[in-house]
């Protein structure tokens, strides 16, 4: 695989005779022939490309650097994924953040009920007007 690894330094396996990479080092994206970071990794050094795992930002899918999340799990907000997004509420009273979606047509809610409805819907259940 020397032809492949010369062209793609983070490539672990490729077809005999070269071509697209079929397996990459951990943290590198196979779809880009190992020339980009995979999900949950960020570019910590540009040249040569070095991908580093996103630090322990719980609910972070993709980060820009060691402290900024660019994509959180659904329901969580950037830049650290430590708050619930609109239309979600913290459903775990124990102190662990668990963002759960509000009911249909509810634009804001808490653990007990909907607090605001989408336009054209009324509290308490956000049913059609």
Secondary structure by P-SEA (a helix, b strand, c coil): caaaaaacccccccccccccccccccccccccccccccccccccccccbbbbccccccccccccccccccccccccccccccccccccccccccccbbbbbcccccccccccccccccccccccccccc
